[in-house]
Amino acid sequence: MSAREQELTLALVPELGRTWCRVVGEAGDRAALVLLHGGPGYNSAYLQRFEAFAHTGRRVVRYGQIGGGKSVVADEHYVPGTFTIEVFRRELAALRTQLGLDEVVLVGQSWGCMLALEHVLAGAEGVRGLVLMSGLASIEEWNAETLRLRSELPAEVRAVLEAEEAAGRVGSAAFEEAYAVWERTHVLRVDPPPPWEQESMHLFERDSRVYELTTGGAEFPTGGSLAELQGWDVRPRLGEVRVPTLLLSGRHDEATPAVMSTLHRGIAGSEWHVLEESSHSCHTEQEALTMLLVADFVARNEWTA
């Protein structure tokens, strides 16, 4: 029997617009899975395979954070200083309130891990577990590691990236062609991408303004403004995270072992698995193993009323 499916648009950040949300499954006594996508400014289509967890008797909530994917806002809002961490943290809290998500497991990927940590460290109640895939605890640490990985790209690729950055042409056709080498090496090593990844890519290609505003347009520093994320660092507070935590990353991940080990050391009792055939997208590159690890983690830490 198929799980119940709903698509909603919710006024979670009303001064900016409405948030697109998809709910699969019925409310019950099992903690809901809430999917937190990467970016900021990407979308949640690439995480849709996690909706299968609705068949375990829980709701799965997948939403597009404000300004990305199907959660569009008016053009005048796409300016520096709008899409702050506080906005996304407030949006997640409002999502839980409006949908009655009292008990949740947060499944975050990349930036979604940062958002999950922000939510927990803000004192949110009812978080019964964290699944953090390819995440980080410090922008400083992330920048150092991604720059190291960038230095290992082929010389001709580095030369194009450097020339385009120096000319202020981040996002040019030449930059994008060179940047694609980075993505095939450290972000998604599946060619061609499966449908759920292609859907996310198409949505992102249609509108990537939030990503550009918050990251500078790339996964490594390019000299652009990073006002919304610059200086973010929760390393001193990881000891405050006291819920069961599963960490997943890929052997070829831009979230390198140095980045992930900070989370593992800082979150007491956390479990960490490195998936050998994956980069930044273990949910797709090794889908079966990822889902098995998440299912096992959730089952061992199940909470019921």
C-alpha positions as a printed Julia matrix, in Angstrom:
305×3 Matrix{Float64}:
  0.0    0.0     0.0
  1.38   3.42   -0.93
  2.08   6.03    1.74
 -0.01   9.18    1.92
  1.57  12.1     0.05
  0.95  15.84    0.47
  2.52  18.9    -1.12
  2.11  22.16    0.77
  3.26  25.76    0.64
  3.69  27.2     4.11
  4.25  30.73    5.42
  7.29  29.89    7.55
  9.25  33.07    6.8
  6.29  35.28    5.85
  8.28  38.45    5.22
 10.11  36.64    2.38
  7.53  34.28    0.9
  6.29  30.72    1.17
  8.14  27.45    1.65
  7.41  24.4    -0.49
  7.07  21.2     1.5
  6.28  17.57    0.78
  5.03  15.19    3.49
  4.95  11.44    2.92
  3.37   9.05    5.43
  1.04   9.39    8.37
  1.61  10.91   11.8
  2.11   8.23   14.45
  4.16   7.45   17.5
  7.46   7.22   15.61
  9.73  10.21   15.18
  9.38  11.87   11.79
 12.36  12.17    9.47
 12.99  15.78    8.43
 15.33  16.15    5.45
 17.66  19.16    5.41
 19.24  19.77    2.02
 22.58  21.29    1.16
 23.44  24.71   -0.18
 22.3   27.11    1.12
 20.21  27.73   -1.97
 20.09  24.22   -3.39
 16.9   22.13   -3.09
 15.67  18.84   -1.67
 14.83  16.86   -4.84
 18.08  14.88   -4.58
 17.04  13.56   -1.15
 13.71  12.14   -2.3
 14.87   8.52   -1.96
 14.65   8.95    1.82
 10.87   9.15    1.43
 10.93   5.33    1.46
 11.26   5.57    5.26
  7.56   6.5     5.33
  6.91   2.76    4.96
  8.38   2.24    8.44
  5.37   3.97    9.98
  6.53   7.57   10.23
  6.24  10.83    8.36
  9.06  11.94    6.1
  9.18  15.69    5.53
 11.12  17.11    2.6
 11.11  20.86    2.05
 12.9   23.45   -0.02
 14.52  26.1     2.14
 13.31  29.61    1.42
 14.72  31.11   -1.78
 15.76  27.78   -3.31
 14.07  25.2    -5.52
 10.29  25.63   -5.45
 10.39  28.0    -2.44
 10.79  31.13   -4.53
 10.62  34.68   -3.22
 10.27  38.08   -4.87
 13.3   39.34   -6.78
 13.91  42.26   -4.42
 14.83  39.86   -1.59
 17.84  38.41   -3.4
 20.36  40.79   -1.85
 23.26  40.3     0.57
 22.2   39.97    4.18
 18.78  38.43    3.51
 19.44  34.68    3.62
 21.16  34.41    6.97
 21.64  31.35    9.14
 19.05  32.8    11.51
 16.44  32.86    8.7
 16.96  29.18    7.9
 16.99  28.24   11.59
 13.72  30.11   12.13
 12.21  28.44    9.07
 13.0   24.96   10.4
 11.54  25.75   13.82
  8.36  27.1    12.19
  8.11  24.02    9.96
  8.11  21.76   13.0
  5.51  23.9    14.76
  3.12  24.14   11.8
  3.3   20.43   10.98
  3.23  19.27   14.6
  6.6   17.57   14.35
  7.16  17.1    18.07
  9.61  14.2    17.76
 12.05  14.16   14.85
 15.21  12.67   13.44
 17.02  15.31   11.41
 18.74  14.04    8.27
 21.12  16.74    7.04
 23.48  16.74    4.08
 26.35  19.23    3.7
 24.92  22.66    4.71
 21.95  20.7     6.05
 24.29  19.35    8.76
 25.1   22.91    9.78
 21.41  23.72    9.97
 20.72  20.59   12.04
 23.46  21.55   14.5
 22.17  25.12   14.69
 18.69  23.81   15.49
 19.9   21.54   18.27
 22.3   24.1    19.74
 19.47  26.66   19.83
 17.79  24.42   22.38
 15.2   22.73   20.16
 13.32  19.96   21.94
 12.19  16.63   20.6
 15.21  15.91   18.39
 15.68  12.17   18.87
 18.58  11.67   16.5
 20.86  13.28   13.94
 22.05  11.83   10.65
 24.82  14.13    9.4
 26.07  13.34    5.9
 29.21  15.06    4.61
 28.95  17.96    7.04
 31.2   20.3     8.97
 31.6   22.14   12.24
 33.71  25.05   11.04
 33.87  27.13    7.84
 37.54  27.84    8.57
 38.3   24.13    8.61
 36.15  23.5     5.52
 37.92  26.25    3.57
 41.36  24.91    4.46
 40.48  21.39    3.34
 38.69  22.35    0.12
 41.6   24.59   -0.86
 43.96  21.67   -0.23
 41.84  19.42   -2.46
 41.67  22.13   -5.1
 45.48  22.31   -5.14
 45.48  18.63   -6.15
 43.34  19.17   -9.27
 45.11  18.95  -12.65
 47.3   21.98  -13.34
 45.32  23.04  -16.41
 42.08  23.0   -14.39
 43.62  25.09  -11.6
 44.93  27.59  -14.13
 41.47  28.22  -15.56
 39.89  28.58  -12.12
 42.58  31.03  -11.02
 42.39  33.1   -14.21
 38.6   33.41  -14.1
 38.61  34.29  -10.4
 41.3   36.94  -10.91
 39.18  38.49  -13.66
 36.06  38.45  -11.48
 34.38  35.89  -13.73
 33.32  33.23  -11.24
 30.37  31.55  -12.93
 31.63  32.12  -16.49
 31.44  29.27  -19.01
 35.18  28.65  -18.65
 34.98  28.63  -14.86
 32.0   26.26  -14.92
 33.75  23.85  -17.26
 36.78  23.7   -14.96
 34.6   23.56  -11.85
 32.82  20.52  -13.29
 36.08  18.59  -12.79
 35.88  19.39   -9.09
 32.28  18.22   -8.95
 33.02  14.93  -10.73
 35.9   14.31   -8.34
 34.54  15.41   -4.97
 30.76  15.99   -5.23
 29.06  13.34   -7.39
 30.96  10.54   -9.12
 27.98   9.03  -10.98
 27.67   9.69  -14.71
 25.01  10.12  -15.87
 23.35  11.27  -12.64
 20.15   9.41  -11.69
 16.77  11.17  -12.09
 16.57  12.58   -8.56
 19.99  14.22   -8.92
 19.1   15.56  -12.36
 15.9   17.08  -11.0
 17.87  18.92   -8.33
 20.42  20.11  -10.86
 17.72  21.48  -13.16
 16.04  23.36  -10.32
 19.4   24.8    -9.27
 20.33  25.83  -12.8
 17.04  27.72  -13.02
 17.89  29.85   -9.97
 21.12  29.7    -7.94
 21.03  33.21   -6.5
 20.85  32.19   -2.83
 23.81  29.85   -3.27
 25.84  32.59   -4.9
 24.95  35.09   -2.17
 25.83  32.77    0.7
 28.84  30.85   -0.65
 30.41  33.03   -3.32
 29.41  30.55   -6.03
 31.62  27.54   -5.28
 32.37  24.92   -2.65
 35.81  26.41   -2.01
 36.73  30.07   -1.35
 36.81  32.16   -4.52
 37.31  35.62   -3.08
 33.6   36.38   -3.25
 31.52  37.52   -0.31
 30.65  34.89    2.28
 28.97  37.25    4.71
 26.23  34.86    5.75
 28.56  31.92    6.49
 31.94  33.49    7.15
 33.25  32.77   10.62
 30.68  30.06   11.37
 32.22  27.71   13.91
 30.47  25.43   16.41
 33.53  23.37   17.33
 33.55  24.67   20.92
 29.88  23.69   21.34
 29.8   20.17   19.9
 29.88  18.76   23.42
 26.39  20.21   23.91
 24.98  17.82   21.28
 23.62  14.98   23.4
 21.45  13.02   21.0
 22.38   9.86   19.08
 24.31  10.91   15.99
 25.25   9.04   12.82
 27.98  10.51   10.62
 28.39   9.45    6.99
 30.95  10.61    4.44
 32.71   9.41    1.3
 36.32   8.47    0.77
 36.55  11.1    -2.02
 34.4   13.67   -0.21
 35.04  17.4    -0.08
 34.02  16.88    3.55
 37.39  15.26    4.18
 38.33  13.01    7.11
 39.84  16.05    8.83
 36.49  17.85    8.61
 34.37  14.85    9.61
 36.66  13.75   12.43
 36.03  17.09   14.15
 32.34  16.2    14.32
 33.13  12.66   15.43
 35.45  13.75   18.24
 33.2   16.57   19.36
 29.85  14.72   19.51
 30.09  12.15   22.29
 29.06   8.65   21.24
 28.68   9.53   17.56
 29.1    6.79   14.95
 31.05   7.5    11.76
 31.14   5.47    8.56
 33.31   6.32    5.56
 31.81   4.92    2.36
 34.67   3.85    0.13
 33.04   4.41   -3.28
 31.5    7.79   -2.5
 32.33  11.46   -2.54
 29.89  14.13   -1.29
 26.78  12.18   -2.31
 26.82   8.82   -0.57
 23.0    8.8    -0.61
 23.27   8.36   -4.4
 26.73   6.92   -5.0
 26.17   4.09   -2.52
 22.45   4.39   -2.01
 21.73   0.88   -0.7
 24.48   1.01    1.92
 23.53   4.54    2.99
 19.88   3.59    3.46
 20.85   0.44    5.35
 23.07   2.4     7.73
 20.38   5.02    8.32
 17.66   2.38    8.82
 19.82   0.5    11.32
 20.65   3.7    13.2
 17.01   4.79   13.4
 15.86   1.32   14.49
 18.47   1.11   17.26
 17.57   4.56   18.54
 13.83   4.45   17.97
 11.75   6.59   20.24
  8.05   6.03   20.73
  5.54   7.87   22.87
